[in-house]
Amino acid sequence: MSGIHRKEEMGYWVERLGVSLAPADSALEKLDLNELKIIDLLPEMLVMIRSVVAKETFCFRRKPIKIIENGISISFQNIINSPSTINSATKKMIPQAGPHVRIIPLHVESEVSFPKDINIQQVTIIVSLDYLKSFIGKDHVTFDYLFDNEKTLWIEEFMSPEIAEVTNDISIAQFPDTLSDAYYRLKSLELLFYLFKNLSLRTHVTHQHISKYELESVYRVRDRIATSINKPFHQEELIKISGMNVIKLRKLFTQVFGKGMYPYYQHILMQEAARLLRDEYLSVSETGYQLGFSNLSYFGRLFERHFGSTPKKWAQQNRNT
């Protein structure tokens, strides 16, 4: 499918979903749609696979999605194992944003951001809550916070290896017309299974309505933590950034990200350690010291706690040779 046809199809689905791009009506013209595949499994769900690069940084307010009356959007963003995208003008590799899963209700507006020259890849599942509840079965009571339309929830989860593998399978599948809907439905349900398996392990917190201001504050704190790999953060600084008291900040941060602030920091630190070992081919000691660990035994134990194997063994199994 050509770039023009991809934009035409995207425009068609924007209208069908009931989403207005106004006031950014030229939004599609600012995007290079490298890939677009939409699988119509309505009325239960819709699956959208896309890879986009913005020609300039911009954002817009996404209106509520109306095609499913009572549902959520689950976006698996930036598939880990996908092929690198090359800028046709500069011939250089286009940076890719970090992988994560984001869950938002369809009935609320959200701000969509596209940073310039960053490859954003998504497998998005728009799913009916009734269908989702039926799929989960009796265990849906564990996730009642997702089925409460009285609360505006915004949940972000890390991309686990199982989720990354299935997301990658979906994104690269070249399936013939025969049984293609069955294939994508099966893979989508597999993704949902692994996602809810992860959600069941999140730190328990009583979920509450979160305002736009509170959400922005929590993300400012998250962004500060994410840039703290080589510059440790202090709790007092995070409280100041958020404009909240420490109890409220801890509660809302855990609600959105499923971990407290320090466990979240440790997680991204170990993700960076994995990247250095796999992509930069650093040794275990070089990786530990670069990330500020003076005690390599502690670094090894922390890494094993997150990945289930020692840094040396993990690197041997995951490096591209």
HELIX and SHEET records of a PDB file:
HELIX    1   1 GLY A    3  LEU A   17  1                                  15    
HELIX    2   2 ALA A   27  LYS A   30  5                                   4    
HELIX    3   3 LEU A  129  ILE A  136  1                                   8    
HELIX    4   4 GLY A  137  PHE A  147  5                                  11    
HELIX    5   5 PRO A  161  ILE A  172  1                                  12    
HELIX    6   6 SER A  180  LEU A  199  1                                  20    
HELIX    7   7 LYS A  212  ALA A  226  1                                  15    
HELIX    8   8 GLN A  235  SER A  242  1                                   8    
HELIX    9   9 VAL A  246  PHE A  257  1                                  12    
HELIX   10  10 MET A  261  ARG A  278  1                                  18    
HELIX   11  11 VAL A  284  GLN A  290  1                                   7    
HELIX   12  12 LEU A  296  PHE A  307  1                                  12    
HELIX   13  13 PRO A  311  ASN A  318  1                                   8    
SHEET    1   A 6 LEU A  31  LEU A  41  0                                        
SHEET    2   A 6 MET A  45  ALA A  54 -1                                        
SHEET    3   A 6 ASN A 119  SER A 128 -1                                        
SHEET    4   A 6 GLY A  71  GLN A  77 -1                                        
SHEET    5   A 6 HIS A 100  PRO A 105 -1                                        
SHEET    6   A 6 ILE A 155  PHE A 158 -1                                        
SHEET    1   B 2 PHE A  58  ARG A  62  0                                        
SHEET    2   B 2 SER A 110  PHE A 114 -1                                        
END                                                                             
